[in-house]
Structures are given as structure tokens and as C-alpha cells.
Amino acid sequence: MNKNTIRFKNGLEFGIDASGKAFNGIGAVSFKGEKLRSASVPWTLIFETEQGFRFDSYGLSKIEKTGDSARIFIDGTAGWMPFGRTTDAMGDSRFHTRRLEKPRIKLCLHMKTISEKIWENEWTGVKTRWEIISSDIPLHWALEDTTWEIGGKADGAVLVQQDVSTIDLEQKTAKGGAFSSIEKFAVEEKGAWGGAYPMDMLPRGAGASICDFQAKGGTAFCTFFEKPSLTRSRIEKFAGEDVIHYSDNHFFPLSKKALLPERKILLFQSNKKLMRHEWRNLWLDCFTEVRKRILGNYGFSPEIPQPSVHAHLWDVDLKKRGAGWTKELGGAFAKYAELGYKDVFTHGVWDSVTSDPTEPKGNICCPYSFTFAEKFGGAEGMRKLADKAHENGIALFQWFGFQFAKYAPLWKEHPEWLLREQNGTPWDGDYGTLWCGRVRSGFGKMLEDQIRKVKDDTGIDGIFFDSYQNLGITCVDWQGEDKAPQAEEIWRMQSRLQKHGYKFRCEITTVFGVSQVAMYGFKEDKFRRRLWDTTVENDDAFALIDCSPAFFTDNPFTEKKLSPKLYFWLLGHRAVPGIGARPWKPVGKDDDSKPFLPGRELAEDYAAVNRLYNDALPKMQRLRVTENGDYSLWLDEKNKPSVIWAFRKSEFKFSGKVKDLNSDKVSEVGSVLKLQPGHVYMLIK
């Protein structure tokens, strides 16, 4: 470490990578003598502008250190950036001619040590925040780039994250290994929809994990933003490199002055090597705590998944049945309730391409407005369906989105509401049949007003937000004067709608509702994000907590794929995939479909797990992963052991009354509770 090393009393040290007056970035970082990142590449900040300038070289102005705080002041002169992010009509990056002017920038990195208690564990660390003190040209995004590797080397580190990338939920690191959190589909044939790499950098809270967690030896490391706004991230490890790259792309309203999101870095050290279940429990505590803090900014309450049925018709089948499509679905609610299901998701009855007699290109995912089409029963028909659901204790969810069909009248009435790409093209997510609106314009109020009215008119309970990531959170208002992101506006809108009585399921991993997204496929599936077998083999269900993971497979709920035994394993970690059902009888000679219950011939086996979950859920407040993973232990609202889900034969030290929820039998246990696989136990003091 050179003379510019910043040392804090809590044991954190930040090396300054500087030579002469040049500031390259933050170098090695250590905690109580143990490295947290190597000095191989500096931790730095980069800006690019639409005027063809790039800030990536800085001079060190001064360092101020006072007690538990420090400030690093740097300044720089912009360099030439010949090609920018926007494209011309040929799809090529726009060219920027070199200019004579040399814009300047002044930055400050604020640092302050922190100590926080998360449940029973003390964490220490630092909070950091970049400030743009002044810039000669306006900016609206910044790339923060660093590496983190406990011990100064990537080899042997374990990462945990809840996201939709192809990285393992619990990713083990080796020097020769490689992985990336880029969004990727395992596409095997050419020309498949979406290509292989739809999104390079996933947004925090909408695809990317809300916190980055790493464990190695006796140290655990967690870094996060409590208010990330639109921050798109990437974790990457290259074969042959012994570092792990972490990149965060922050978007903010166009300005010559700005504060980037505050980053917290928390550290936990044990006097012995952490065991697998120990670092998993540390991650669980970090994840749920960070979730609470993020949601607290918006007054949004965490939502817990319930057993769910997916029962909806696509265009052709919907048109065959017209307004009568709800009859058989409503008639099935009593059976679904008997089978332990609490939510039902249905879809596709809006005034839309599907209800349009001219039959334009598109499908039920291309609405004209969030008004129920009279052709399919209108608001009155949906009110009757919702009433029937409520009679049976079922919450009814309907499909919504941030997009409308490109033929929707509203685009002619309000062309200024169209969300456009940087080159002015209406944003359609590459679907070709729909356009998105600018949530920060009058479109946002119109959207919220329509969604509120749906509840007032029909009483439905929940929203499934389609394409939440790529047509909502990720979008930037490029045509607006301040080129601002719209993530904050969407999250505030969700909070207001939650207070209006709505529950949420979103088609991505997020903390703003239940994550209901197709993550998995099987070996024979050509289209998938992750391989289901890997999650099972790694026993990674803990990292799916409060998700409703879906599959790129027509029917995964079979004995050979996602069996009732694996369904039990998932629900024992409060991860609840939705199960498809079809209550409709065939219509016409060409209709060879058959009605089926959720789980089909195994319906009663899945139902048995649902009933156990529903009985146990009120006491399942805090998850504890146990050594060897033989069972999951849940603590109650008083942080006391309350529920055990047994996956294999095992024993649990306990004295008192126990209720076996499988049999409803209550027994007295002297000192050891013998656990039987497939059973759920409620501990009664």
C-alpha cells in the first residue's frame, strides 16, 4: 500500500491507485489484513456522453480524512469518443466528429464507516457514494467498474444471488472457471426468438440480484444499493483470470451535478471457516434485510407466494367460447380451493387485438386499453368471476403490462406518450406488435387510473406484470429533456396500487411482488435460462425464497421432472411454482384438448403439499438452512423455531409438544424429534 492508503479504525483499508498526479482508481481493499479485492484492475468510474465525449482519466486533487469518514476529490478532462450508443438508419453506431473543446469534470467519492446488526450478527463496513460536483457537459449515466475477491483471489469463493441469469444460484469459483450474469437463453437452433443473449446488463430489482454476496474461508461480503433506481449490473469471471468483475451502470436524469446511488459494503468475519449452511443463512439474512430496506423507500410490503393455478386461454380458444369462457373456470374454483390453491391467474380478455374483428397482427398480449372487452363478457363477467373466486377463498390475478398494441387508438390520440429508443424508433422490445409508453408522461397517470378502475369495477385481486423488466423497469425516456429512467415511477405506482388492494406477480426476479418468471428448462429443452437439474443437484432452493419459478416446458409437473417430492422441497423453502390447469371442455371437431386439474394424474399429491404449506405458512417467518440440508427450519415472528420441513430422515433436538401436520397428531417430545421425509412439523412450546 502506498502513502495514499485510507485506513479506518474498523480495519478497512483502501489503497489509492495513483501515479504522480494521475488517479487510476481504488486499488487493493482489505479488512483486518485480509484482502477483499486485488489491485489487478482499479475500481473506477466512467462516463460517456451523446456529444462524443468520454471521461475515464482523472487526476487526484486531494484526499480528506476525518475520523470515520473520507473524501477523495478527483477531476478530469474528456477524451474523444468517436462512436456512441445511438444508431443511424443503417443500425450502425453514430459517429461523433472530434471537437476542439475539452470539457472538464470534478468528482468526489464519499466514504463513511458503518456498523450494522442483521438479526444476531454484527456486520461492519463502509458506505460509498460518488458525487458529480460539476461537469461542463450534462451526463445521465455512469459505469462503476471494480472486482471483488475475498483473499485477493477469485479461486475458492462462493457467490449467491437470486436472478434470472445463467450463473448458478450458488456459484462456486475456480481460477480456471468462467461464468457471467448476462441474460442468456440456451438456444440451439438459428433464428430462435430473442436470440441467445437478450440483455447484457440486467437491472437491479428486475432481473439482477438486489445484493452481491460472496463467502470464502471465515469471511462473508455483501454489497448493495438501498435505493438503486435504474442500475444495470453484470458479474463476470473469465477463465484464466483470478478476479471477479462487478460492473454497475447507473442511470439518472440529465444533469451537470448528480449523486449516484449510495453503495453499502458489509463484512462478517468468523473465527472459523464458514460451513455451507452458515453462509447460506448469512445470505438469506442479507437478502431479506436488503429487500426490506429497498421496499421501505416506497412503502411497499413484501409479498409471499401462495399455491397458484394458471388457467387461461390463448386467442383461438378464447374466440371459440366468447363471453361464456368464464363459466367452466368459475365452476372449477371450488375444486382448486379443495386442492389447496389460493391464487388463480387468467389472461386475455382486454379490449385488444384479440377482440378486434379486423384481426390485426398480434395476440392477447397486445391490448388497446385495460378495459374488459364486451366480446368476452366485459367488466360484469369479470366481476362475477372474481366474486366466484372470493366465495372459494381464491385471489384472482389478471395480465397487465406497460405496453399496448401498436394499433391502439391511444397512440394516435397521444403520440407524445410513446416511449422511443435513442434513435427515435418506438420501443417494442423486438416483439413487432406493441409499443411502450413513457411512464413519466401523462401515460403513467392514464395507466394507473385504468388499473385502479379495473379493481373498482371488478374486484380482481392481483396483477401479473408481463415483460416487467424489458418493457418497464429497464426503459429510459430517451426523448425526454432529462433522459431519465422510469424505474422509480413504476415502483411508486406499484406501492400506490398495493395500497389500493392489488397483489403483484412480475415476469422477472424482483422484490416488488412475487417473482414469476420462466427460469428453468430440462436437458431436452432447447430454450431455457437455467438447467433445473443443476439447481436440484446443488440443493439451491433456499436462493429461490419467495419466488414462483416457471419453466420453458409445457408440463414440468411430472414424476420425472418436478415431482411432488421436489415440489415439497421447494415449498419447504417458500418457493412456490404455479401449476397449469385447464377446466375447459373441447369445442368443435378440431379441438382435441382435454380438461385437466393442476398436476393432472398427480393432482392429489401436489395438493397434499399445498395443504401442508397453507397450514404452516403463518409460522414460516425466517428461513434457516441446516447442515446437510436434511430439513429446513423456520423461525416464527418471535425468532423461535416453529416449523420443520423434513426432506430426509434426520433428528432435531427439541423438547415440548409437536404437531405433525401430515396427520394432525400432537405428541410430546422429550429431547429429540425424529424427522420423517415428506412430513412437516409445527413446534409447540
HELIX and SHEET records of a PDB file:
HELIX    1   1 ILE A  150  GLY A  152  5                                   3    
HELIX    2   2 ARG A  276  GLY A  296  1                                  21    
HELIX    3   3 ASP A  315  ARG A  321  1                                   7    
HELIX    4   4 GLY A  322  GLY A  324  5                                   3    
HELIX    5   5 TRP A  325  GLU A  338  1                                  14    
HELIX    6   6 GLU A  374  PHE A  376  5                                   3    
HELIX    7   7 GLY A  378  GLU A  391  1                                  14    
HELIX    8   8 PRO A  409  GLU A  413  1                                   5    
HELIX    9   9 PRO A  415  TRP A  417  5                                   3    
HELIX   10  10 GLY A  442  THR A  458  1                                  17    
HELIX   11  11 GLN A  469  ILE A  473  3                                   5    
HELIX   12  12 ALA A  487  LYS A  499  1                                  13    
HELIX   13  13 TRP A  532  GLU A  537  1                                   6    
HELIX   14  14 ALA A  541  LEU A  544  5                                   4    
HELIX   15  15 PRO A  564  LEU A  571  1                                   8    
HELIX   16  16 ARG A  600  LEU A  602  5                                   3    
HELIX   17  17 ALA A  603  ALA A  616  1                                  14    
HELIX   18  18 LEU A  617  LYS A  619  5                                   3    
HELIX   19  19 GLU A  627  GLY A  629  5                                   3    
SHEET    1   A 4 ILE A   6  ARG A   7  0                                        
SHEET    2   A 4 LEU A  12  SER A  19 -1                                        
SHEET    3   A 4 ALA A  22  PHE A  31 -1                                        
SHEET    4   A 4 GLU A  34  ARG A  37 -1                                        
SHEET    1   B 8 ILE A   6  ARG A   7  0                                        
SHEET    2   B 8 LEU A  12  SER A  19 -1                                        
SHEET    3   B 8 ALA A  22  PHE A  31 -1                                        
SHEET    4   B 8 TYR A  58  THR A  66 -1                                        
SHEET    5   B 8 SER A  69  THR A  77 -1                                        
SHEET    6   B 8 ARG A 104  ILE A 118 -1                                        
SHEET    7   B 8 ASN A 121  SER A 135 -1                                        
SHEET    8   B 8 ALA A 258  LEU A 259 -1                                        
SHEET    1   C12 ILE A   6  ARG A   7  0                                        
SHEET    2   C12 LEU A  12  SER A  19 -1                                        
SHEET    3   C12 ALA A  22  PHE A  31 -1                                        
SHEET    4   C12 TYR A  58  THR A  66 -1                                        
SHEET    5   C12 SER A  69  THR A  77 -1                                        
SHEET    6   C12 ARG A 104  ILE A 118 -1                                        
SHEET    7   C12 ASN A 121  SER A 135 -1                                        
SHEET    8   C12 ARG A 263  GLN A 269 -1                                        
SHEET    9   C12 THR A 219  PHE A 225 -1                                        
SHEET   10   C12 CYS A 211  LYS A 216 -1                                        
SHEET   11   C12 VAL A 158  VAL A 160 -1                                        
SHEET   12   C12 GLU A 170  LYS A 172 -1                                        
SHEET    1   D 7 GLY A  79  TRP A  80  0                                        
SHEET    2   D 7 PHE A  53  PHE A  55 -1                                        
SHEET    3   D 7 THR A  44  GLU A  48 -1                                        
SHEET    4   D 7 LEU A 139  THR A 147 -1                                        
SHEET    5   D 7 HIS A 245  SER A 255 -1                                        
SHEET    6   D 7 THR A 231  LYS A 237 -1                                        
SHEET    7   D 7 PHE A 179  SER A 180 -1                                        
SHEET    1   E 7 GLY A  79  TRP A  80  0                                        
SHEET    2   E 7 PHE A  53  PHE A  55 -1                                        
SHEET    3   E 7 THR A  44  GLU A  48 -1                                        
SHEET    4   E 7 LEU A 139  THR A 147 -1                                        
SHEET    5   E 7 HIS A 245  SER A 255 -1                                        
SHEET    6   E 7 THR A 231  LYS A 237 -1                                        
SHEET    7   E 7 LEU A 202  PRO A 203 -1                                        
SHEET    1   F 2 PHE A  83  THR A  87  0                                        
SHEET    2   F 2 SER A  93  PHE A  95 -1                                        
SHEET    1   G 7 VAL A 514  SER A 515  0                                        
SHEET    2   G 7 LYS A 503  CYS A 506  1                                        
SHEET    3   G 7 GLY A 462  PHE A 465  1                                        
SHEET    4   G 7 ALA A 395  PHE A 400  1                                        
SHEET    5   G 7 ASP A 343  THR A 346  1                                        
SHEET    6   G 7 SER A 308  HIS A 310  1                                        
SHEET    7   G 7 ILE A 579  GLY A 580  1                                        
SHEET    1   H 2 TRP A 350  SER A 352  0                                        
SHEET    2   H 2 PRO A 367  PHE A 372 -1                                        
SHEET    1   I 2 GLN A 403  ALA A 405  0                                        
SHEET    2   I 2 LEU A 434  CYS A 436 -1                                        
SHEET    1   J 3 ARG A 530  LEU A 531  0                                        
SHEET    2   J 3 ALA A 518  GLY A 521  1                                        
SHEET    3   J 3 ALA A 550  PHE A 551  1                                        
SHEET    1   K 6 ARG A 622  VAL A 625  0                                        
SHEET    2   K 6 TYR A 631  LEU A 635 -1                                        
SHEET    3   K 6 PRO A 641  ALA A 646 -1                                        
SHEET    4   K 6 VAL A 680  ILE A 684 -1                                        
SHEET    5   K 6 GLY A 656  ASP A 660 -1                                        
SHEET    6   K 6 LYS A 665  VAL A 669 -1                                        
SHEET    1   L 2 SER A 650  LYS A 653  0                                        
SHEET    2   L 2 VAL A 672  LEU A 675 -1                                        
END                                                                             
